[in-house]
Amino acid sequence: MPEAPLSSRSLSSRWSMAAALVVLAGALTWWFWPASDGPAEGAAARGGSGSLTSPPGGRPGGGFRGMGMGGAVPVRLAEVERSAFALERRALGTVQALSSVSVRPQVEGELLEVLFEEGAEVKAGQLLARIDPRSYAAALAQAEGNLQERRAELRNAELDLRRYEGLYAEDSIARQTLDSQQARVEQLRGSLRSLQAQVDEARLRLEFTELRAPLAGRLGLRQIDAGNLVSAGESSTLVTITQTRPISVNFTLPEAELAAVLARYRSGQPLTVQAWDRNERTPLAEGVLASIDNQIDTRTGTVRLKARFANDDERLFPNQFVNVRLRVDTLEQVLLVPSAAVQFGNAGTFVYVVDAENQVSLRPVQVAVAEGERSVIASGLEAGERVVIEGTDRLREGSRVEVVEGAFKPAAAAAAPAPGSGSGEGAASGRAAGKAVPRRKPE
């Protein structure tokens, strides 16, 4: 009999614990369940973005219960500015030396000395190395001796010819003797010219024992050391010279973009070309478009172009990969905003505009041109207005916002996220808003 009351009390405790768990689960579900405002929630269920007055995603006001519902949303802003905007065509390019020469020996012999420093800049005609000249000097001396001997023979034959002409005038010798002497003189004159050519060739081969720079430029690494036996041929490259001032950059553009470039190029107006580093963060040099290829590559649908740069500081290096920006035109005094401020919905493009009281309104806009980090606004905004560039996922019409530190940056350059400031809930919200928010794509 005493066991019955004990079992009853145990069962009652279990039911009480289960009820408490159910209540706790319900409270947590209500706390973290996404907030909704009735009509907007129905619009989201019917098809996604709804209209410009309801942000895409079906959660106006954004967030969960307990995450500042109805409070200020931390955002970062940029000011609409009126400025010039450069219409550019961007491409990948390769830096190419204006001229590149391989210095090779033209005669055979021992490389006696190398007279240059690797990587140094040289002038045209500067002496780079010497090959043993002794055999070529001897050959030149021999050729000059043969030439001198033949000249003496020619002078003697010419004297005999003049004597024969006098004797023939006195009718003392036959005509045949005079003709033979004239032929002898002509033969010696021809032989003299041949020997003169041999002397010139021997002198040229002697000059080839001195290797000189054929053009001004920068030297590469030495490929043959002194003491080696070298000979004429492609396998005996001593060093290479590249002309880097000026220098060129080769790049390609799609044929669809060729018309605008050709119109400016054929009018004689210089087209500015900028070369940027691989990460497209630092400009390296500025030059002009030098030439355009005469045909389109049918395999790729692109045309090749070449730009020329002075490269006085030699920041461009042969075979370097660069990002090319070809400026086709410049739009003067247009409205500019960061491209991150432009949002996309079913009804078109819009931005979030913040007024003086830090309240948000959705503003439909027309984008004329969007290139890189900036967009040109044709209508819908005025200069000086503030637009949201980060934190748009929790905004709706009439939302109040809190401008985080570093918000007032010009549209020309996107500001880096500022570290969170303050304390408590506001600081936590600021750190959450510091993350970049991707732009919405049209559905």
Secondary structure as GFF3:
##gff-version 3
##sequence-region A 1 443
A	DSSP	alpha_helix	3	32	.	.	.	ID=ss1
A	DSSP	alpha_helix	39	47	.	.	.	ID=ss2
A	DSSP	beta_strand	73	79	.	.	.	ID=ss3
A	DSSP	beta_strand	81	103	.	.	.	ID=ss4
A	DSSP	beta_strand	109	114	.	.	.	ID=ss5
A	DSSP	beta_strand	121	122	.	.	.	ID=ss6
A	DSSP	beta_strand	127	131	.	.	.	ID=ss7
A	DSSP	alpha_helix	134	169	.	.	.	ID=ss8
A	DSSP	alpha_helix	175	207	.	.	.	ID=ss9
A	DSSP	beta_strand	210	212	.	.	.	ID=ss10
A	DSSP	beta_strand	217	219	.	.	.	ID=ss11
A	DSSP	beta_strand	229	230	.	.	.	ID=ss12
A	DSSP	beta_strand	239	254	.	.	.	ID=ss13
A	DSSP	three_ten_helix	255	257	.	.	.	ID=ss14
A	DSSP	alpha_helix	258	266	.	.	.	ID=ss15
A	DSSP	beta_strand	272	276	.	.	.	ID=ss16
A	DSSP	beta_strand	283	292	.	.	.	ID=ss17
A	DSSP	beta_strand	302	309	.	.	.	ID=ss18
A	DSSP	beta_strand	321	338	.	.	.	ID=ss19
A	DSSP	three_ten_helix	339	341	.	.	.	ID=ss20
A	DSSP	beta_strand	343	345	.	.	.	ID=ss21
A	DSSP	beta_strand	348	354	.	.	.	ID=ss22
A	DSSP	beta_strand	360	364	.	.	.	ID=ss23
A	DSSP	beta_strand	366	371	.	.	.	ID=ss24
A	DSSP	beta_strand	374	379	.	.	.	ID=ss25
A	DSSP	beta_strand	386	390	.	.	.	ID=ss26
A	DSSP	three_ten_helix	392	394	.	.	.	ID=ss27
A	DSSP	beta_strand	401	403	.	.	.	ID=ss28
A	DSSP	beta_strand	409	410	.	.	.	ID=ss29
A	DSSP	alpha_helix	424	433	.	.	.	ID=ss30
###
